[in-house]
Amino acid sequence: MRRIDKGLRGGRVLALILGLGLMMQWGMTHTADTEATWAASEGGQVELSARRISPPTISSCTYEPGVAGILGSVIVYWSFPAGSSYVQPANAQFQLAYNAGNPAVVPTPTGTASGAGFATRISLGLLGGTLGGTYRIQLRVKESNSWTSQPATAVATVNLLTAAYSCSAT
């Protein structure tokens, strides 16, 4: 077994502590300050433009109950904004909401030219006329980039099991 002198061991520990202390002191006093800055000046010019898509106009609407309310429908009389080059059905988007529910896009409804505009029939479904309720129809101009106008709205109210109805454009 090897015997280590206590004085020698203490000297090594002292040397280690002094060495670490000197290294720490040197590291703290010999750090260089750094200033980092960056500056650039460039100019640019941009031109932005925005366009508002004018909404269509709904002039009136009527309710057709079908036979005993089965397959009832609403006919909406409407036109594109004056002077526009929009075509139906590509630039028309109809939505239908029942009793204040969320509107759903109506698959391309049938429409015919009517005077200066169109007459479009929107089916209320198999029992749309017998169940009664309020139908909100929204029509928007839709462009090829999927931008749409604010809606024009027609509201049809059908009374339960009767032929009484009201339909108004707002």
Buried (B, 14 or more C-beta within 10 A) or exposed (E): EEEEEEEEEEEEEEEEEEEEEEEEEEEEEEEEEEEEEEEEEEEEEEEEEEEEBBBBBBBEBBBEBBEEBEBBBBBBBBBBEEEEEBEBBEBBBBBBBBEEEEBEEBEEBEBEEBEEBBBBBBBBBEEBBBBBBBBBBBBBBBEEEEEBBEBBBBBBBBEEEEEEBEBEBE
